[in-house]
Each structure stands twice: as C-alpha cells, then as structure tokens.
Amino acid sequence: PGKARRALALMASRLYGYPARRMTMIGITGTKGKTTTAHLLAAVLTAAGRRVGCIGTNGAVWPGQRHTLGYTTPESCDLQHILRDMADDGCDTCVMEVSSLGLKFDRAAEIEFAVGVFTNLSPDHIGPDEHADFAEYLFWKRALFRRCRVGVFNNDDPHVGKIMQGLPCRAVTYGI
C-alpha cells in the first residue's frame, strides 16, 4: 500500500500540473493547535497582502471558495485538485494542516514546503487505526520537516529535541 499511495500522489501531482510549486506552501503539524495556528497565520498573511488558501480540519478555504473535507489532510488526488483550483484562482500562498496520518499515507507527497511549523506533541492518536506507538507517531510528525526549507519549532514542547534532531531544514524556535 505504501508504494501505491506514493505512486498515486506522484501521478496526481503531475496530472494537476504541480500546483504546489506555484504557491508558497506552509505546513503545520502537531497534536493540538494546527487549526488555530493555520487560521491565524492565514489571516496575518492576508492582512500583509497575500492571496491565501487554507486547508485543514475546517475544510479548504480561499477567497470566494469554501469546501468541506473528509480528512484534515485530504487524499493526494483531492489535495492536488484543491491546490490546482487555489493556484488557478490566484492564490500565492497555501497554509495547510499536515496530519501525521496525512504524512504516513503519502497524502502530501510531492509537496515541498517553504515553512513547516511544529506546535506540540502528546500521546494522542495511538491505536490500531492510527499509530502503533508514540515512537511511530513522533516519526511521522518529523516527516514534514524533511521537506521544508525552514522549520519553526515550539521550544517549550518536551519532545522538540527529538523532533528537530538531524533535520536538514533551517530551524527557528519559539516559546515562552
């Protein structure tokens, strides 16, 4: 299933003309706070004059459009179609919630992120339909930052060291 999902993501990206490459992509991951962070960041970028699309728990939203979604991070075919529509409607930026399952199932494969944001990590989403254990959950949360130019990390989270360890992206931290 892993190779098939990866191939599907590759084909969908190509079919829709690699729309993520036409926008500044910002991915947000963490156990809590993805939706709030995504919407706050989208509002700040909009106020700064960017044309912003937002994808996540509350659906896909951009100027003049609102669509409900079945997953926080949509399946790759749906995601690429949404990104194509955003790009065609003039969006120059996409702020996207990137769930651990979205990463595990290659839903966001073929997307390079200018910025990735890590909010926090707690032992939710462990179980037979999600992640086998906390180590696997942490592994998939880290996966976003292998495809980011810059990672923005919550330095107050007790797991931030494990999240940041050995990543290729430039790291910026925040915290109290």
Secondary structure, DSSP 4 states (H G I P E B T S, - for coil): -HHHHHHHHHHHHHHTT-GGGGSEEEEEE-SS-HHHHHHHHHHHHHHTT--EEEEETTEEEETTEEE--SSSS--HHHHHHHHHHHHHTT--EEEEE--HHHHHTTTTTT--EEEEEE----S-SBSTTSBSSHHHHHHHHHHGGGGEEEEEEETTSTTHHHHHTT-SSEEEEE--
